[in-house]
Amino acid sequence: MRGQRGYTLIEVVVAFGLLALALTLLLGTLTNSTRQVRWSADAGRAALLSQSVLDRVENEGPLREGDRDGQLEDGRYHWQLQVRRFEAAAGRPVDPNAPVLLALDLTMRWGDGGAAETYSLHSLRLVPPNAGSARP
């Protein structure tokens, strides 16, 4: 029996410990990758929905200064739009018949258990004179 050689109990326990550690690290990496892929998909969806909100607001009628908000996809995405007059240079004379430049700031929020993630979209729109004013 002296010619037979095998593994001791300590060697088997150490081997299982190393295998468990390697599997834990591998599964942790896969879980993190899955989380990143989901975040990327949600951010891409938020970008598409943001553009859709801007298109819908413009198609509802002339853009006017003010704040708007709403929800999309059963409340998963929350958006807030601020429309303000864009002021390029103070103190310069303004032609009352010139088109007005409006700044649109759209913020889209989403996330599990509340709005944890944010996507912001900033744009400028040129509107006919007196169309961008909140006053009738």
A tleap script that builds the chain and sets N, CA, C and O, in Angstrom:
source leaprc.protein.ff14SB
mol = sequence {
  NMET ARG GLY GLN ARG GLY TYR THR LEU ILE
  GLU VAL VAL VAL ALA PHE GLY LEU LEU ALA
  LEU ALA LEU THR LEU LEU LEU GLY THR LEU
  THR ASN SER THR ARG GLN VAL ARG TRP SER
  ALA ASP ALA GLY ARG ALA ALA LEU LEU SER
  GLN SER VAL LEU ASP ARG VAL GLU ASN GLU
  GLY PRO LEU ARG GLU GLY ASP ARG ASP GLY
  GLN LEU GLU ASP GLY ARG TYR HIE TRP GLN
  LEU GLN VAL ARG ARG PHE GLU ALA ALA ALA
  GLY ARG PRO VAL ASP PRO ASN ALA PRO VAL
  LEU LEU ALA LEU ASP LEU THR MET ARG TRP
  GLY ASP GLY GLY ALA ALA GLU THR TYR SER
  LEU HIE SER LEU ARG LEU VAL PRO PRO ASN
  ALA GLY SER ALA ARG CPRO
}
set mol.1.N position { 0.807 -1.198 0.000 }
set mol.1.CA position { 0.000 0.000 0.000 }
set mol.1.C position { 0.848 1.260 0.000 }
set mol.1.O position { 0.328 2.362 -0.170 }
set mol.2.N position { 2.117 1.105 0.185 }
set mol.2.CA position { 2.958 2.301 0.212 }
set mol.2.C position { 3.018 2.994 -1.143 }
set mol.2.O position { 3.292 4.193 -1.180 }
set mol.3.N position { 2.778 2.311 -2.255 }
set mol.3.CA position { 2.849 2.908 -3.583 }
set mol.3.C position { 1.629 3.769 -3.916 }
set mol.3.O position { 1.686 4.560 -4.857 }
set mol.4.N position { 0.546 3.640 -3.182 }
set mol.4.CA position { -0.653 4.427 -3.448 }
set mol.4.C position { -0.532 5.792 -2.785 }
set mol.4.O position { -0.101 5.934 -1.641 }
set mol.5.N position { -0.917 6.741 -3.533 }
set mol.5.CA position { -0.853 8.100 -3.020 }
set mol.5.C position { -2.176 8.781 -3.354 }
set mol.5.O position { -2.698 8.539 -4.442 }
set mol.6.N position { -2.748 9.611 -2.497 }
set mol.6.CA position { -4.013 10.294 -2.728 }
set mol.6.C position { -3.969 11.693 -2.131 }
set mol.6.O position { -2.926 12.164 -1.677 }
set mol.7.N position { -5.106 12.331 -2.143 }
set mol.7.CA position { -5.202 13.679 -1.583 }
set mol.7.C position { -5.627 13.592 -0.118 }
set mol.7.O position { -6.416 12.734 0.278 }
set mol.8.N position { -5.086 14.493 0.649 }
set mol.8.CA position { -5.502 14.538 2.049 }
set mol.8.C position { -6.766 15.373 2.174 }
set mol.8.O position { -7.131 16.101 1.251 }
set mol.9.N position { -7.418 15.269 3.295 }
set mol.9.CA position { -8.643 16.019 3.532 }
set mol.9.C position { -8.375 17.523 3.483 }
set mol.9.O position { -9.206 18.279 2.980 }
set mol.10.N position { -7.244 17.961 3.989 }
set mol.10.CA position { -6.892 19.390 3.968 }
set mol.10.C position { -6.765 19.887 2.534 }
set mol.10.O position { -7.239 20.980 2.225 }
set mol.11.N position { -6.150 19.128 1.667 }
set mol.11.CA position { -5.978 19.534 0.262 }
set mol.11.C position { -7.329 19.655 -0.440 }
set mol.11.O position { -7.530 20.574 -1.234 }
set mol.12.N position { -8.246 18.750 -0.158 }
set mol.12.CA position { -9.579 18.795 -0.775 }
set mol.12.C position { -10.351 20.017 -0.277 }
set mol.12.O position { -11.015 20.683 -1.072 }
set mol.13.N position { -10.280 20.323 1.017 }
set mol.13.CA position { -10.982 21.484 1.575 }
set mol.13.C position { -10.413 22.778 0.982 }
set mol.13.O position { -11.176 23.680 0.636 }
set mol.14.N position { -9.102 22.880 0.861 }
set mol.14.CA position { -8.479 24.075 0.277 }
set mol.14.C position { -8.892 24.221 -1.189 }
set mol.14.O position { -9.167 25.332 -1.643 }
set mol.15.N position { -8.939 23.115 -1.932 }
set mol.15.CA position { -9.345 23.169 -3.343 }
set mol.15.C position { -10.787 23.660 -3.483 }
set mol.15.O position { -11.085 24.488 -4.344 }
set mol.16.N position { -11.692 23.137 -2.621 }
set mol.16.CA position { -13.081 23.603 -2.661 }
set mol.16.C position { -13.182 25.075 -2.264 }
set mol.16.O position { -14.000 25.802 -2.829 }
set mol.17.N position { -12.385 25.524 -1.325 }
set mol.17.CA position { -12.381 26.928 -0.929 }
set mol.17.C position { -11.946 27.840 -2.064 }
set mol.17.O position { -12.550 28.889 -2.292 }
set mol.18.N position { -10.891 27.438 -2.779 }
set mol.18.CA position { -10.432 28.232 -3.934 }
set mol.18.C position { -11.479 28.239 -5.041 }
set mol.18.O position { -11.702 29.270 -5.675 }
set mol.19.N position { -12.119 27.106 -5.279 }
set mol.19.CA position { -13.182 27.043 -6.297 }
set mol.19.C position { -14.348 27.949 -5.925 }
set mol.19.O position { -14.893 28.645 -6.782 }
set mol.20.N position { -14.735 27.945 -4.644 }
set mol.20.CA position { -15.843 28.804 -4.197 }
set mol.20.C position { -15.479 30.276 -4.353 }
set mol.20.O position { -16.317 31.077 -4.767 }
set mol.21.N position { -14.252 30.640 -4.030 }
set mol.21.CA position { -13.809 32.033 -4.180 }
set mol.21.C position { -13.822 32.453 -5.648 }
set mol.21.O position { -14.273 33.551 -5.977 }
set mol.22.N position { -13.329 31.586 -6.529 }
set mol.22.CA position { -13.308 31.900 -7.960 }
set mol.22.C position { -14.721 32.061 -8.509 }
set mol.22.O position { -14.979 32.977 -9.290 }
set mol.23.N position { -15.634 31.186 -8.112 }
set mol.23.CA position { -17.021 31.291 -8.577 }
set mol.23.C position { -17.704 32.545 -8.048 }
set mol.23.O position { -18.497 33.164 -8.757 }
set mol.24.N position { -17.408 32.921 -6.822 }
set mol.24.CA position { -17.975 34.148 -6.247 }
set mol.24.C position { -17.524 35.369 -7.036 }
set mol.24.O position { -18.339 36.238 -7.345 }
set mol.25.N position { -16.246 35.446 -7.364 }
set mol.25.CA position { -15.735 36.572 -8.148 }
set mol.25.C position { -16.340 36.591 -9.547 }
set mol.25.O position { -16.683 37.656 -10.061 }
set mol.26.N position { -16.473 35.430 -10.161 }
set mol.26.CA position { -17.042 35.356 -11.499 }
set mol.26.C position { -18.502 35.780 -11.504 }
set mol.26.O position { -18.912 36.560 -12.364 }
set mol.27.N position { -19.288 35.289 -10.570 }
set mol.27.CA position { -20.709 35.660 -10.511 }
set mol.27.C position { -20.891 37.133 -10.159 }
set mol.27.O position { -21.820 37.772 -10.651 }
set mol.28.N position { -20.019 37.679 -9.316 }
set mol.28.CA position { -20.079 39.110 -9.007 }
set mol.28.C position { -19.836 39.957 -10.238 }
set mol.28.O position { -20.494 40.980 -10.430 }
set mol.29.N position { -18.897 39.542 -11.078 }
set mol.29.CA position { -18.610 40.259 -12.315 }
set mol.29.C position { -19.798 40.189 -13.267 }
set mol.29.O position { -20.154 41.191 -13.888 }
set mol.30.N position { -20.411 39.023 -13.386 }
set mol.30.CA position { -21.571 38.881 -14.271 }
set mol.30.C position { -22.758 39.702 -13.783 }
set mol.30.O position { -23.481 40.286 -14.590 }
set mol.31.N position { -22.963 39.754 -12.474 }
set mol.31.CA position { -24.063 40.541 -11.917 }
set mol.31.C position { -23.852 42.023 -12.203 }
set mol.31.O position { -24.793 42.723 -12.574 }
set mol.32.N position { -22.626 42.502 -12.032 }
set mol.32.CA position { -22.325 43.908 -12.298 }
set mol.32.C position { -22.518 44.221 -13.783 }
set mol.32.O position { -23.012 45.296 -14.123 }
set mol.33.N position { -22.141 43.308 -14.661 }
set mol.33.CA position { -22.327 43.521 -16.096 }
set mol.33.C position { -23.804 43.593 -16.448 }
set mol.33.O position { -24.206 44.413 -17.273 }
set mol.34.N position { -24.603 42.756 -15.839 }
set mol.34.CA position { -26.045 42.778 -16.085 }
set mol.34.C position { -26.652 44.101 -15.653 }
set mol.34.O position { -27.510 44.657 -16.339 }
set mol.35.N position { -26.199 44.602 -14.507 }
set mol.35.CA position { -26.684 45.886 -14.002 }
set mol.35.C position { -26.310 47.018 -14.963 }
set mol.35.O position { -27.122 47.912 -15.203 }
set mol.36.N position { -25.106 46.992 -15.508 }
set mol.36.CA position { -24.669 48.034 -16.439 }
set mol.36.C position { -25.443 47.979 -17.751 }
set mol.36.O position { -25.768 49.019 -18.324 }
set mol.37.N position { -25.737 46.779 -18.227 }
set mol.37.CA position { -26.514 46.643 -19.460 }
set mol.37.C position { -27.928 47.186 -19.245 }
set mol.37.O position { -28.473 47.855 -20.124 }
set mol.38.N position { -28.523 46.906 -18.089 }
set mol.38.CA position { -29.863 47.423 -17.807 }
set mol.38.C position { -29.859 48.941 -17.714 }
set mol.38.O position { -30.754 49.597 -18.247 }
set mol.39.N position { -28.843 49.516 -17.032 }
set mol.39.CA position { -28.761 50.971 -16.924 }
set mol.39.C position { -28.625 51.586 -18.311 }
set mol.39.O position { -29.263 52.597 -18.606 }
set mol.40.N position { -27.806 50.992 -19.156 }
set mol.40.CA position { -27.619 51.507 -20.513 }
set mol.40.C position { -28.928 51.479 -21.302 }
set mol.40.O position { -29.251 52.427 -22.017 }
set mol.41.N position { -29.669 50.393 -21.167 }
set mol.41.CA position { -30.960 50.301 -21.866 }
set mol.41.C position { -31.933 51.353 -21.339 }
set mol.41.O position { -32.648 51.978 -22.122 }
set mol.42.N position { -31.969 51.557 -20.016 }
set mol.42.CA position { -32.862 52.571 -19.440 }
set mol.42.C position { -32.470 53.974 -19.875 }
set mol.42.O position { -33.341 54.794 -20.165 }
set mol.43.N position { -31.170 54.265 -19.925 }
set mol.43.CA position { -30.713 55.589 -20.348 }
set mol.43.C position { -31.039 55.833 -21.821 }
set mol.43.O position { -31.442 56.935 -22.194 }
set mol.44.N position { -30.868 54.818 -22.650 }
set mol.44.CA position { -31.234 54.952 -24.065 }
set mol.44.C position { -32.726 55.182 -24.232 }
set mol.44.O position { -33.151 55.985 -25.063 }
set mol.45.N position { -33.518 54.474 -23.436 }
set mol.45.CA position { -34.978 54.656 -23.483 }
set mol.45.C position { -35.354 56.069 -23.034 }
set mol.45.O position { -36.245 56.690 -23.613 }
set mol.46.N position { -34.672 56.575 -22.000 }
set mol.46.CA position { -34.939 57.928 -21.516 }
set mol.46.C position { -34.615 58.966 -22.593 }
set mol.46.O position { -35.341 59.950 -22.740 }
set mol.47.N position { -33.544 58.758 -23.336 }
set mol.47.CA position { -33.188 59.688 -24.414 }
set mol.47.C position { -34.257 59.696 -25.506 }
set mol.47.O position { -34.636 60.758 -26.001 }
set mol.48.N position { -34.740 58.518 -25.877 }
set mol.48.CA position { -35.794 58.447 -26.897 }
set mol.48.C position { -37.094 59.082 -26.402 }
set mol.48.O position { -37.759 59.807 -27.141 }
set mol.49.N position { -37.446 58.804 -25.154 }
set mol.49.CA position { -38.669 59.390 -24.600 }
set mol.49.C position { -38.552 60.906 -24.477 }
set mol.49.O position { -39.537 61.618 -24.678 }
set mol.50.N position { -37.366 61.409 -24.149 }
set mol.50.CA position { -37.159 62.855 -24.045 }
set mol.50.C position { -37.401 63.527 -25.388 }
set mol.50.O position { -38.076 64.554 -25.462 }
set mol.51.N position { -36.856 62.952 -26.440 }
set mol.51.CA position { -37.073 63.516 -27.778 }
set mol.51.C position { -38.546 63.438 -28.149 }
set mol.51.O position { -39.074 64.347 -28.790 }
set mol.52.N position { -39.209 62.366 -27.754 }
set mol.52.CA position { -40.638 62.222 -28.022 }
set mol.52.C position { -41.451 63.285 -27.292 }
set mol.52.O position { -42.407 63.823 -27.851 }
set mol.53.N position { -41.085 63.593 -26.051 }
set mol.53.CA position { -41.784 64.629 -25.287 }
set mol.53.C position { -41.621 65.986 -25.975 }
set mol.53.O position { -42.591 66.731 -26.110 }
set mol.54.N position { -40.402 66.308 -26.409 }
set mol.54.CA position { -40.186 67.589 -27.098 }
set mol.54.C position { -41.008 67.659 -28.376 }
set mol.54.O position { -41.613 68.691 -28.666 }
set mol.55.N position { -41.038 66.576 -29.142 }
set mol.55.CA position { -41.827 66.570 -30.379 }
set mol.55.C position { -43.311 66.753 -30.081 }
set mol.55.O position { -44.004 67.495 -30.777 }
set mol.56.N position { -43.797 66.072 -29.039 }
set mol.56.CA position { -45.216 66.170 -28.694 }
set mol.56.C position { -45.587 67.580 -28.239 }
set mol.56.O position { -46.637 68.100 -28.615 }
set mol.57.N position { -44.728 68.195 -27.434 }
set mol.57.CA position { -44.994 69.552 -26.944 }
set mol.57.C position { -45.033 70.544 -28.106 }
set mol.57.O position { -45.876 71.441 -28.134 }
set mol.58.N position { -44.132 70.383 -29.051 }
set mol.58.CA position { -44.114 71.291 -30.207 }
set mol.58.C position { -45.320 71.087 -31.109 }
set mol.58.O position { -45.789 72.038 -31.734 }
set mol.59.N position { -45.831 69.861 -31.188 }
set mol.59.CA position { -46.988 69.586 -32.041 }
set mol.59.C position { -48.307 70.004 -31.403 }
set mol.59.O position { -49.320 70.090 -32.097 }
set mol.60.N position { -48.317 70.267 -30.087 }
set mol.60.CA position { -49.542 70.688 -29.406 }
set mol.60.C position { -49.905 72.129 -29.735 }
set mol.60.O position { -51.037 72.545 -29.490 }
set mol.61.N position { -48.997 72.878 -30.269 }
set mol.61.CA position { -49.254 74.274 -30.588 }
set mol.61.C position { -47.988 75.083 -30.411 }
set mol.61.O position { -46.920 74.522 -30.169 }
set mol.62.N position { -48.097 76.401 -30.530 }
set mol.62.CA position { -46.904 77.229 -30.395 }
set mol.62.C position { -46.275 77.068 -29.006 }
set mol.62.O position { -46.973 76.968 -27.996 }
set mol.63.N position { -44.968 77.048 -28.985 }
set mol.63.CA position { -44.258 76.971 -27.708 }
set mol.63.C position { -44.448 78.257 -26.930 }
set mol.63.O position { -44.391 79.349 -27.494 }
set mol.64.N position { -44.672 78.125 -25.641 }
set mol.64.CA position { -44.838 79.273 -24.757 }
set mol.64.C position { -43.969 79.071 -23.528 }
set mol.64.O position { -43.684 77.942 -23.128 }
set mol.65.N position { -43.555 80.182 -22.937 }
set mol.65.CA position { -42.764 80.107 -21.717 }
set mol.65.C position { -43.593 79.476 -20.604 }
set mol.65.O position { -44.806 79.670 -20.522 }
set mol.66.N position { -42.909 78.717 -19.751 }
set mol.66.CA position { -43.590 78.098 -18.619 }
set mol.66.C position { -43.022 76.722 -18.311 }
set mol.66.O position { -42.079 76.255 -18.950 }
set mol.67.N position { -43.618 76.095 -17.324 }
set mol.67.CA position { -43.177 74.775 -16.880 }
set mol.67.C position { -44.266 73.751 -17.159 }
set mol.67.O position { -45.457 74.038 -17.031 }
set mol.68.N position { -43.840 72.553 -17.541 }
set mol.68.CA position { -44.750 71.437 -17.764 }
set mol.68.C position { -44.108 70.191 -17.180 }
set mol.68.O position { -42.886 70.115 -17.054 }
set mol.69.N position { -44.932 69.218 -16.823 }
set mol.69.CA position { -44.390 67.949 -16.355 }
set mol.69.C position { -45.369 66.834 -16.666 }
set mol.69.O position { -46.518 67.081 -17.032 }
set mol.70.N position { -44.900 65.606 -16.516 }
set mol.70.CA position { -45.755 64.462 -16.794 }
set mol.70.C position { -45.035 63.161 -16.513 }
set mol.70.O position { -43.899 63.133 -16.041 }
set mol.71.N position { -45.744 62.077 -16.823 }
set mol.71.CA position { -45.202 60.735 -16.617 }
set mol.71.C position { -45.376 59.922 -17.887 }
set mol.71.O position { -46.279 60.167 -18.686 }
set mol.72.N position { -44.495 58.953 -18.055 }
set mol.72.CA position { -44.562 58.047 -19.193 }
set mol.72.C position { -44.388 56.617 -18.716 }
set mol.72.O position { -43.800 56.368 -17.664 }
set mol.73.N position { -44.900 55.691 -19.492 }
set mol.73.CA position { -44.768 54.255 -19.235 }
set mol.73.C position { -45.213 53.880 -17.828 }
set mol.73.O position { -44.449 53.315 -17.045 }
set mol.74.N position { -46.455 54.206 -17.527 }
set mol.74.CA position { -47.083 53.872 -16.243 }
set mol.74.C position { -46.311 54.425 -15.051 }
set mol.74.O position { -46.205 53.765 -14.017 }
set mol.75.N position { -45.780 55.616 -15.191 }
set mol.75.CA position { -45.095 56.285 -14.087 }
set mol.75.C position { -43.645 55.894 -13.896 }
set mol.75.O position { -43.017 56.342 -12.937 }
set mol.76.N position { -43.097 55.082 -14.768 }
set mol.76.CA position { -41.683 54.688 -14.624 }
set mol.76.C position { -40.759 55.854 -14.932 }
set mol.76.O position { -39.723 56.007 -14.283 }
set mol.77.N position { -41.111 56.676 -15.905 }
set mol.77.CA position { -40.322 57.852 -16.284 }
set mol.77.C position { -41.116 59.108 -15.954 }
set mol.77.O position { -42.291 59.214 -16.305 }
set mol.78.N position { -40.480 60.055 -15.285 }
set mol.78.CA position { -41.085 61.343 -14.945 }
set mol.78.C position { -40.304 62.436 -15.670 }
set mol.78.O position { -39.073 62.450 -15.640 }
set mol.79.N position { -41.022 63.351 -16.321 }
set mol.79.CA position { -40.328 64.415 -17.035 }
set mol.79.C position { -40.810 65.778 -16.567 }
set mol.79.O position { -41.942 65.948 -16.114 }
set mol.80.N position { -39.902 66.744 -16.693 }
set mol.80.CA position { -40.212 68.136 -16.362 }
set mol.80.C position { -39.563 69.012 -17.428 }
set mol.80.O position { -38.368 68.895 -17.699 }
set mol.81.N position { -40.358 69.884 -18.025 }
set mol.81.CA position { -39.894 70.760 -19.091 }
set mol.81.C position { -40.013 72.208 -18.652 }
set mol.81.O position { -41.067 72.638 -18.184 }
set mol.82.N position { -38.941 72.949 -18.802 }
set mol.82.CA position { -38.935 74.390 -18.547 }
set mol.82.C position { -38.652 75.098 -19.872 }
set mol.82.O position { -37.663 74.808 -20.546 }
set mol.83.N position { -39.522 76.017 -20.226 }
set mol.83.CA position { -39.355 76.812 -21.444 }
set mol.83.C position { -39.155 78.252 -21.016 }
set mol.83.O position { -40.026 78.853 -20.388 }
set mol.84.N position { -38.016 78.792 -21.356 }
set mol.84.CA position { -37.660 80.167 -20.978 }
set mol.84.C position { -37.137 80.917 -22.204 }
set mol.84.O position { -36.623 80.321 -23.151 }
set mol.85.N position { -37.282 82.216 -22.155 }
set mol.85.CA position { -36.707 83.062 -23.202 }
set mol.85.C position { -35.188 83.032 -23.067 }
set mol.85.O position { -34.654 83.210 -21.973 }
set mol.86.N position { -34.502 82.807 -24.172 }
set mol.86.CA position { -33.043 82.758 -24.164 }
set mol.86.C position { -32.507 84.178 -24.281 }
set mol.86.O position { -32.816 84.892 -25.235 }
set mol.87.N position { -31.713 84.573 -23.317 }
set mol.87.CA position { -31.114 85.905 -23.302 }
set mol.87.C position { -29.637 85.772 -23.659 }
set mol.87.O position { -28.839 85.297 -22.852 }
set mol.88.N position { -29.282 86.186 -24.856 }
set mol.88.CA position { -27.908 86.029 -25.317 }
set mol.88.C position { -27.006 87.134 -24.787 }
set mol.88.O position { -25.941 86.850 -24.238 }
set mol.89.N position { -27.408 88.372 -24.938 }
set mol.89.CA position { -26.551 89.488 -24.519 }
set mol.89.C position { -27.434 90.564 -23.898 }
set mol.89.O position { -28.386 91.039 -24.516 }
set mol.90.N position { -27.109 90.932 -22.693 }
set mol.90.CA position { -27.885 91.966 -21.992 }
set mol.90.C position { -27.527 93.351 -22.526 }
set mol.90.O position { -26.387 93.606 -22.914 }
set mol.91.N position { -28.504 94.224 -22.538 }
set mol.91.CA position { -28.261 95.606 -22.917 }
set mol.91.C position { -28.296 95.877 -24.410 }
set mol.91.O position { -28.144 97.026 -24.824 }
set mol.92.N position { -28.488 94.870 -25.215 }
set mol.92.CA position { -28.544 95.091 -26.660 }
set mol.92.C position { -29.980 95.410 -27.060 }
set mol.92.O position { -30.918 94.863 -26.479 }
set mol.93.N position { -30.161 96.273 -28.028 }
set mol.93.CA position { -31.528 96.585 -28.475 }
set mol.93.C position { -32.182 95.350 -29.102 }
set mol.93.O position { -31.543 94.570 -29.809 }
set mol.94.N position { -33.480 95.203 -28.816 }
set mol.94.CA position { -34.217 94.056 -29.315 }
set mol.94.C position { -35.302 94.536 -30.266 }
set mol.94.O position { -36.087 95.426 -29.936 }
set mol.95.N position { -35.335 93.949 -31.420 }
set mol.95.CA position { -36.363 94.262 -32.403 }
set mol.95.C position { -37.645 93.531 -32.004 }
set mol.95.O position { -37.631 92.302 -31.922 }
set mol.96.N position { -38.746 94.230 -31.753 }
set mol.96.CA position { -39.982 93.567 -31.320 }
set mol.96.C position { -40.572 92.659 -32.392 }
set mol.96.O position { -41.379 91.784 -32.077 }
set mol.97.N position { -40.189 92.849 -33.642 }
set mol.97.CA position { -40.710 92.019 -34.727 }
set mol.97.C position { -39.786 90.845 -35.059 }
set mol.97.O position { -40.075 90.066 -35.967 }
set mol.98.N position { -38.689 90.717 -34.335 }
set mol.98.CA position { -37.738 89.627 -34.592 }
set mol.98.C position { -38.234 88.334 -33.957 }
set mol.98.O position { -38.929 88.371 -32.942 }
set mol.99.N position { -37.886 87.197 -34.541 }
set mol.99.CA position { -38.246 85.924 -33.905 }
set mol.99.C position { -37.610 85.811 -32.517 }
set mol.99.O position { -36.585 86.429 -32.230 }
set mol.100.N position { -38.238 85.016 -31.681 }
set mol.100.CA position { -37.795 84.843 -30.296 }
set mol.100.C position { -37.099 83.487 -30.170 }
set mol.100.O position { -37.553 82.486 -30.724 }
set mol.101.N position { -35.998 83.480 -29.437 }
set mol.101.CA position { -35.274 82.243 -29.190 }
set mol.101.C position { -35.639 81.730 -27.795 }
set mol.101.O position { -35.430 82.418 -26.795 }
set mol.102.N position { -36.190 80.510 -27.742 }
set mol.102.CA position { -36.588 79.919 -26.471 }
set mol.102.C position { -35.619 78.795 -26.099 }
set mol.102.O position { -35.193 78.015 -26.951 }
set mol.103.N position { -35.282 78.731 -24.814 }
set mol.103.CA position { -34.441 77.653 -24.286 }
set mol.103.C position { -35.353 76.613 -23.659 }
set mol.103.O position { -36.183 76.936 -22.809 }
set mol.104.N position { -35.199 75.367 -24.081 }
set mol.104.CA position { -35.983 74.260 -23.547 }
set mol.104.C position { -35.054 73.374 -22.721 }
set mol.104.O position { -34.042 72.886 -23.224 }
set mol.105.N position { -35.399 73.174 -21.469 }
set mol.105.CA position { -34.631 72.320 -20.563 }
set mol.105.C position { -35.538 71.195 -20.091 }
set mol.105.O position { -36.458 71.417 -19.305 }
set mol.106.N position { -35.274 69.993 -20.574 }
set mol.106.CA position { -36.077 68.827 -20.238 }
set mol.106.C position { -35.266 67.900 -19.332 }
set mol.106.O position { -34.128 67.550 -19.642 }
set mol.107.N position { -35.864 67.513 -18.217 }
set mol.107.CA position { -35.229 66.583 -17.289 }
set mol.107.C position { -36.103 65.345 -17.188 }
set mol.107.O position { -37.293 65.430 -16.885 }
set mol.108.N position { -35.492 64.184 -17.448 }
set mol.108.CA position { -36.180 62.900 -17.370 }
set mol.108.C position { -35.593 62.144 -16.176 }
set mol.108.O position { -34.375 62.012 -16.051 }
set mol.109.N position { -36.481 61.645 -15.294 }
set mol.109.CA position { -36.037 60.897 -14.112 }
set mol.109.C position { -36.683 59.514 -14.120 }
set mol.109.O position { -37.842 59.353 -14.503 }
set mol.110.N position { -35.907 58.523 -13.689 }
set mol.110.CA position { -36.410 57.157 -13.598 }
set mol.110.C position { -35.566 56.381 -12.599 }
set mol.110.O position { -34.525 56.856 -12.145 }
set mol.111.N position { -36.020 55.203 -12.270 }
set mol.111.CA position { -35.251 54.328 -11.383 }
set mol.111.C position { -36.152 53.459 -10.535 }
set mol.111.O position { -37.333 53.750 -10.347 }
set mol.112.N position { -35.572 52.387 -10.027 }
set mol.112.CA position { -36.311 51.472 -9.158 }
set mol.112.C position { -36.453 52.085 -7.775 }
set mol.112.O position { -35.478 52.569 -7.202 }
set mol.113.N position { -37.661 52.064 -7.243 }
set mol.113.CA position { -37.896 52.597 -5.907 }
set mol.113.C position { -37.841 54.114 -5.846 }
set mol.113.O position { -37.667 54.668 -4.761 }
set mol.114.N position { -37.981 54.796 -6.957 }
set mol.114.CA position { -37.923 56.258 -6.977 }
set mol.114.C position { -37.059 56.721 -8.132 }
set mol.114.O position { -36.431 55.913 -8.817 }
set mol.115.N position { -37.031 58.014 -8.341 }
set mol.115.CA position { -36.276 58.578 -9.454 }
set mol.115.C position { -34.805 58.723 -9.072 }
set mol.115.O position { -34.386 59.772 -8.581 }
set mol.116.N position { -34.029 57.674 -9.298 }
set mol.116.CA position { -32.621 57.674 -8.916 }
set mol.116.C position { -31.720 58.155 -10.051 }
set mol.116.O position { -30.643 58.693 -9.795 }
set mol.117.N position { -32.137 57.971 -11.281 }
set mol.117.CA position { -31.329 58.340 -12.446 }
set mol.117.C position { -31.951 59.562 -13.126 }
set mol.117.O position { -33.162 59.774 -13.075 }
set mol.118.N position { -31.088 60.357 -13.764 }
set mol.118.CA position { -31.544 61.588 -14.412 }
set mol.118.C position { -30.897 61.741 -15.784 }
set mol.118.O position { -29.713 61.456 -15.961 }
set mol.119.N position { -31.690 62.194 -16.748 }
set mol.119.CA position { -31.200 62.519 -18.080 }
set mol.119.C position { -31.706 63.918 -18.395 }
set mol.119.O position { -32.897 64.196 -18.258 }
set mol.120.N position { -30.800 64.803 -18.819 }
set mol.120.CA position { -31.184 66.184 -19.135 }
set mol.120.C position { -30.946 66.457 -20.611 }
set mol.120.O position { -29.939 66.042 -21.186 }
set mol.121.N position { -31.890 67.159 -21.206 }
set mol.121.CA position { -31.802 67.526 -22.613 }
set mol.121.C position { -32.038 69.028 -22.706 }
set mol.121.O position { -33.031 69.541 -22.189 }
set mol.122.N position { -31.120 69.729 -23.368 }
set mol.122.CA position { -31.218 71.181 -23.518 }
set mol.122.C position { -31.264 71.498 -25.009 }
set mol.122.O position { -30.488 70.961 -25.800 }
set mol.123.N position { -32.187 72.378 -25.371 }
set mol.123.CA position { -32.366 72.703 -26.775 }
set mol.123.C position { -32.814 74.156 -26.915 }
set mol.123.O position { -33.307 74.764 -25.965 }
set mol.124.N position { -32.635 74.687 -28.098 }
set mol.124.CA position { -33.104 76.039 -28.425 }
set mol.124.C position { -34.089 75.941 -29.579 }
set mol.124.O position { -33.897 75.148 -30.502 }
set mol.125.N position { -35.140 76.746 -29.527 }
set mol.125.CA position { -36.134 76.780 -30.599 }
set mol.125.C position { -36.409 78.234 -30.974 }
set mol.125.O position { -36.519 79.104 -30.110 }
set mol.126.N position { -36.517 78.476 -32.262 }
set mol.126.CA position { -36.836 79.794 -32.779 }
set mol.126.C position { -38.332 79.835 -33.070 }
set mol.126.O position { -38.850 79.008 -33.820 }
set mol.127.N position { -39.017 80.800 -32.474 }
set mol.127.CA position { -40.459 80.916 -32.656 }
set mol.127.C position { -40.784 82.308 -33.197 }
set mol.127.O position { -39.989 83.234 -33.036 }
set mol.128.N position { -41.935 82.461 -33.830 }
set mol.128.CA position { -42.328 83.776 -34.350 }
set mol.128.C position { -42.461 84.792 -33.218 }
set mol.128.O position { -42.638 84.405 -32.063 }
set mol.129.N position { -42.380 86.077 -33.531 }
set mol.129.CA position { -42.498 87.093 -32.495 }
set mol.129.C position { -43.823 86.966 -31.724 }
set mol.129.O position { -44.864 86.649 -32.300 }
set mol.130.N position { -43.757 87.216 -30.436 }
set mol.130.CA position { -44.905 87.184 -29.524 }
set mol.130.C position { -45.484 85.779 -29.327 }
set mol.130.O position { -46.414 85.617 -28.537 }
set mol.131.N position { -44.967 84.766 -30.016 }
set mol.131.CA position { -45.470 83.405 -29.816 }
set mol.131.C position { -44.887 82.788 -28.565 }
set mol.131.O position { -45.528 81.937 -27.947 }
set mol.132.N position { -43.690 83.189 -28.172 }
set mol.132.CA position { -43.046 82.593 -27.029 }
set mol.132.C position { -43.428 83.225 -25.711 }
set mol.132.O position { -43.001 82.765 -24.653 }
set mol.133.N position { -44.217 84.261 -25.762 }
set mol.133.CA position { -44.597 84.944 -24.535 }
set mol.133.C position { -45.747 84.234 -23.848 }
set mol.133.O position { -46.662 83.738 -24.506 }
set mol.134.N position { -45.702 84.186 -22.538 }
set mol.134.CA position { -46.787 83.557 -21.772 }
set mol.134.C position { -48.012 84.452 -21.745 }
set mol.134.O position { -49.111 84.005 -21.417 }
set mol.135.N position { -47.824 85.701 -22.087 }
set mol.135.CA position { -48.944 86.654 -22.096 }
set mol.135.C position { -49.756 86.496 -23.388 }
set mol.135.O position { -49.176 86.236 -24.443 }
set mol.136.N position { -51.076 86.648 -23.328 }
set mol.136.CA position { -51.894 86.535 -24.550 }
set mol.136.C position { -51.677 87.681 -25.498 }
set mol.136.O position { -52.291 87.726 -26.563 }
savepdb mol mol.pdb
quit
